[in-house]
Amino acid sequence: MADVTQILNAIERGDPQAAEELLPLVYDELRHLAAQKLSHEPPGQTLQATALVHEAYIRLVEAENQDWKGRAYFFKAAAEAMRRILVEHARRKQSLKHGGMNNKVELPEIELPFQGPSEELLALDEALNLLSQQNQNLAEIIKLYYFAGLTIDHVAAIQGISRLTAGKRLVYARAWLHRELSSK
């Protein structure tokens, strides 16, 4: 863990070799988290765990004004990057270019594919942004648990709170999101 923190500090200082040293240390964990998240996506998902990890990693190391204070901050940033990538992917699928704005026409002899999961992800993103405005910590817990696929123990460690507190906050945040999404 100390190696990761030292390398993150070197990246912040602009060391070009540091990014190459970081990937081998965090790749397996990021790949596992991405695979966990994508396993909950509907069948036919075109985004693969490897692509999600690589895109998130590139965004993280190329971002300006990085303020990583260690491993926990890096994984918070990774969770946020993965969430944004999944939301962007869902938006692209719904874009006019990809037929997302077309009206469905009922054809008795042809079954049309269900477009719900992308719409649900976009609604969740809106609700999560609203929650983030009201309580950043609750939003981060949701991002770490659902989008990064971390266990409640890992979430608690990253947040610097007890497992019990993390669990209670997760239950509250889920209820808040459920209420928000149900009201639409």
C-alpha positions as CSV (number, residue, x, y, z in Angstrom):
1,M,0.0,0.0,0.0
2,A,2.9,2.4,0.8
3,D,4.2,1.7,-2.8
4,V,0.8,2.8,-4.3
5,T,0.8,6.0,-2.2
6,Q,4.4,6.8,-3.2
7,I,3.7,6.3,-6.9
8,L,0.5,8.4,-6.7
9,N,2.5,11.2,-5.1
10,A,5.1,10.8,-8.0
11,I,2.3,11.0,-10.6
12,E,1.0,14.2,-8.9
13,R,4.5,15.7,-9.2
14,G,4.5,14.9,-12.9
15,D,6.8,11.9,-13.0
16,P,6.1,10.2,-16.4
17,Q,7.4,6.8,-15.2
18,A,5.2,6.7,-12.2
19,A,2.0,5.9,-14.2
20,E,3.7,2.9,-15.7
21,E,4.7,1.6,-12.2
22,L,1.2,2.1,-10.8
23,L,-0.8,0.0,-13.3
24,P,0.7,-3.3,-12.4
25,L,0.1,-2.6,-8.7
26,V,-3.6,-1.8,-9.0
27,Y,-4.6,-3.5,-12.3
28,D,-5.8,-6.8,-10.8
29,E,-7.9,-5.1,-8.2
30,L,-9.4,-2.6,-10.7
31,R,-10.1,-5.5,-13.1
32,H,-11.9,-7.5,-10.4
33,L,-14.0,-4.4,-9.4
34,A,-14.9,-3.7,-13.0
35,A,-15.8,-7.4,-13.6
36,Q,-18.0,-7.4,-10.6
37,K,-19.9,-4.3,-11.7
38,L,-20.3,-5.5,-15.3
39,S,-21.6,-8.8,-14.0
40,H,-24.7,-7.0,-12.8
41,E,-25.3,-5.4,-16.2
42,P,-27.9,-6.9,-18.6
43,P,-26.9,-9.5,-21.2
44,G,-25.5,-8.1,-24.4
45,Q,-23.4,-5.5,-22.6
46,T,-20.7,-4.5,-25.1
47,L,-18.4,-2.9,-22.6
48,Q,-15.9,-5.4,-21.2
49,A,-14.2,-5.2,-17.8
50,T,-10.7,-4.8,-19.4
51,A,-11.9,-1.9,-21.5
52,L,-13.6,-0.3,-18.5
53,V,-10.4,-0.6,-16.4
54,H,-8.2,0.8,-19.2
55,E,-10.5,3.8,-19.9
56,A,-10.9,4.6,-16.2
57,Y,-7.1,4.3,-15.6
58,I,-6.3,6.6,-18.5
59,R,-8.7,9.2,-17.2
60,L,-7.2,9.0,-13.8
61,V,-3.6,9.3,-14.7
62,E,-4.2,12.0,-17.4
63,A,-6.5,14.1,-15.2
64,E,-5.2,17.5,-14.3
65,N,-5.2,18.8,-10.7
66,Q,-5.0,15.3,-9.2
67,D,-5.3,15.3,-5.5
68,W,-4.7,11.8,-4.4
69,K,-3.7,11.5,-0.8
70,G,-3.3,7.7,-1.0
71,R,-4.8,4.5,-2.0
72,A,-8.3,5.2,-0.7
73,Y,-8.6,8.4,-2.7
74,F,-7.3,6.6,-5.8
75,F,-10.0,4.0,-5.5
76,K,-12.7,6.7,-4.9
77,A,-11.6,8.4,-8.1
78,A,-11.6,5.0,-9.9
79,A,-15.1,4.3,-8.7
80,E,-16.2,7.7,-10.0
81,A,-14.4,7.2,-13.3
82,M,-16.1,3.8,-13.8
83,R,-19.5,5.3,-13.0
84,R,-19.0,8.1,-15.5
85,I,-17.9,5.7,-18.2
86,L,-20.9,3.4,-17.7
87,V,-23.3,6.4,-17.8
88,E,-21.6,7.8,-20.9
89,H,-21.9,4.3,-22.5
90,A,-25.6,4.2,-21.6
91,R,-26.1,7.7,-23.1
92,R,-24.3,6.8,-26.3
93,K,-26.6,3.8,-26.7
94,Q,-29.6,6.0,-26.4
95,S,-28.3,8.8,-28.7
96,L,-30.0,9.6,-31.9
97,K,-27.0,8.2,-33.9
98,H,-27.6,4.8,-32.2
99,G,-31.4,4.9,-32.5
100,G,-32.1,5.8,-28.9
101,M,-34.5,8.6,-29.8
102,N,-36.5,6.4,-32.2
103,N,-40.1,5.6,-31.4
104,K,-40.9,2.0,-30.9
105,V,-43.5,0.6,-33.2
106,E,-45.4,-2.6,-32.2
107,L,-44.9,-5.3,-34.7
108,P,-46.6,-8.6,-33.8
109,E,-44.2,-10.8,-35.7
110,I,-41.0,-9.1,-34.4
111,E,-39.8,-8.7,-30.9
112,L,-38.0,-5.4,-30.2
113,P,-35.1,-5.3,-27.8
114,F,-35.9,-3.9,-24.3
115,Q,-34.1,-0.5,-23.8
116,G,-34.9,-0.2,-20.0
117,P,-31.5,-0.8,-18.4
118,S,-29.9,2.3,-20.1
119,E,-32.8,4.4,-19.1
120,E,-32.6,3.1,-15.5
121,L,-28.9,3.9,-15.4
122,L,-29.5,7.4,-16.6
123,A,-32.3,7.9,-14.0
124,L,-30.0,6.5,-11.3
125,D,-27.2,8.9,-12.4
126,E,-29.6,11.9,-12.1
127,A,-30.7,10.8,-8.6
128,L,-27.1,10.1,-7.6
129,N,-26.1,13.6,-8.7
130,L,-28.9,15.0,-6.6
131,L,-27.9,12.9,-3.6
132,S,-24.3,14.1,-4.1
133,Q,-25.4,17.7,-3.8
134,Q,-27.2,17.0,-0.6
135,N,-24.7,14.5,1.0
136,Q,-21.4,13.8,-0.7
137,N,-20.5,11.0,1.7
138,L,-23.7,9.0,1.0
139,A,-23.2,9.4,-2.7
140,E,-19.6,8.2,-2.4
141,I,-20.7,5.1,-0.5
142,I,-23.2,4.2,-3.3
143,K,-20.5,4.8,-5.9
144,L,-17.9,2.6,-4.1
145,Y,-20.4,-0.1,-3.3
146,Y,-22.3,-0.4,-6.5
147,F,-20.2,1.1,-9.3
148,A,-16.8,0.0,-8.0
149,G,-18.2,-3.2,-6.6
150,L,-16.3,-2.9,-3.3
151,T,-17.4,-4.8,-0.2
152,I,-18.9,-2.9,2.7
153,D,-15.7,-3.6,4.6
154,H,-13.7,-1.9,1.9
155,V,-16.1,1.0,1.7
156,A,-15.8,1.5,5.4
157,A,-12.0,1.5,5.3
158,I,-11.9,4.0,2.4
159,Q,-14.5,6.3,4.1
160,G,-12.6,6.0,7.4
161,I,-15.7,4.8,9.3
162,S,-16.8,1.6,11.0
163,R,-18.4,-1.2,9.1
164,L,-21.6,-0.7,11.0
165,T,-21.8,3.0,10.2
166,A,-21.0,2.3,6.5
167,G,-23.8,-0.3,6.4
168,K,-26.3,2.0,8.0
169,R,-25.4,4.8,5.6
170,L,-25.7,2.4,2.6
171,V,-29.2,1.4,3.7
172,Y,-30.2,5.0,4.1
173,A,-28.7,6.0,0.8
174,R,-30.4,3.1,-1.0
175,A,-33.7,4.1,0.6
176,W,-33.2,7.7,-0.5
177,L,-32.4,6.7,-4.0
178,H,-35.4,4.3,-4.2
179,R,-37.7,7.1,-3.0
180,E,-36.2,9.5,-5.5
181,L,-36.5,7.0,-8.4
182,S,-40.0,5.9,-7.5
183,S,-41.3,9.5,-7.5
184,K,-40.4,9.9,-11.2
